[in-house]
Amino acid sequence: MNTFLTLTSAQLRHAADTKEKIASLEKELAALLGAPAPAATSNAAKPAKKKHTMSAEGRARVAAAQRARWAKIKAAKQS
């Protein structure tokens, strides 16, 4: 069960305040150590995924191979 559904509004507010304090303390620590501040979200650092596309020729070969497999199966059923 999702724990956020069972929390009261006061508990949610307290959790949000605590998270903000943690973020500000991390920034302060990074400034003291001379390191860059951590990213706000982990998704910001990830590059976009490259789409894998198939050429029209490749799709035609796959389709032809599938048609050949079905033809072989149909021929086996008829005999």
Secondary structure per residue as TSV (DSSP state, phi and psi in degrees):
chain	resnum	aa	ss	phi	psi
A	1	M	-	360.0	143.8
A	2	N	-	-71.8	124.7
A	3	T	G	-72.3	-22.4
A	4	F	G	-67.5	-25.9
A	5	L	G	-73.3	-23.9
A	6	T	T	-96.1	-5.7
A	7	L	-	-81.9	147.8
A	8	T	-	-82.1	167.1
A	9	S	H	-64.2	-34.0
A	10	A	H	-66.1	-39.7
A	11	Q	H	-66.9	-40.0
A	12	L	H	-64.2	-41.6
A	13	R	H	-62.6	-42.7
A	14	H	H	-63.4	-41.7
A	15	A	H	-63.5	-41.8
A	16	A	H	-64.8	-41.9
A	17	D	H	-62.7	-42.2
A	18	T	H	-63.9	-42.0
A	19	K	H	-62.9	-40.8
A	20	E	H	-63.8	-39.9
A	21	K	H	-63.4	-42.8
A	22	I	H	-61.4	-44.2
A	23	A	H	-62.1	-43.0
A	24	S	H	-68.7	-35.9
A	25	L	H	-67.6	-37.4
A	26	E	H	-63.6	-41.1
A	27	K	H	-63.6	-43.0
A	28	E	H	-63.6	-42.8
A	29	L	H	-63.7	-41.7
A	30	A	H	-63.4	-38.3
A	31	A	H	-66.0	-38.8
A	32	L	H	-67.5	-37.6
A	33	L	H	-85.6	-9.7
A	34	G	T	79.2	14.2
A	35	A	-	-95.2	154.8
A	36	P	-	-67.0	150.1
A	37	A	-	-66.9	146.1
A	38	P	-	-65.5	152.4
A	39	A	-	-66.2	150.4
A	40	A	S	-64.7	-40.3
A	41	T	S	-131.2	153.0
A	42	S	G	-72.2	-21.8
A	43	N	G	-71.1	-23.8
A	44	A	G	-66.8	-30.5
A	45	A	T	-85.5	-16.8
A	46	K	S	-82.9	133.6
A	47	P	-	-73.8	156.5
A	48	A	-	-67.0	142.1
A	49	K	-	-73.1	139.4
A	50	K	-	-82.3	133.7
A	51	K	-	-76.7	137.3
A	52	H	-	-97.0	113.9
A	53	T	-	-114.2	152.7
A	54	M	-	-107.5	140.0
A	55	S	-	-70.3	163.2
A	56	A	H	-61.7	-37.8
A	57	E	H	-63.6	-41.6
A	58	G	H	-64.4	-43.0
A	59	R	H	-62.6	-39.6
A	60	A	H	-63.8	-40.4
A	61	R	H	-65.7	-41.8
A	62	V	H	-64.2	-43.8
A	63	A	H	-63.4	-41.5
A	64	A	H	-64.8	-40.1
A	65	A	H	-64.9	-40.2
A	66	Q	H	-66.1	-42.4
A	67	R	H	-61.3	-39.0
A	68	A	H	-65.5	-39.0
A	69	R	H	-64.8	-43.6
A	70	W	H	-65.4	-38.7
A	71	A	H	-63.0	-40.4
A	72	K	H	-64.3	-41.9
A	73	I	H	-66.1	-43.7
A	74	K	H	-64.7	-38.3
A	75	A	H	-66.3	-37.3
A	76	A	H	-67.3	-34.3
A	77	K	H	-71.5	-34.6
A	78	Q	H	-72.6	-28.2
A	79	S	-	-93.7	360.0
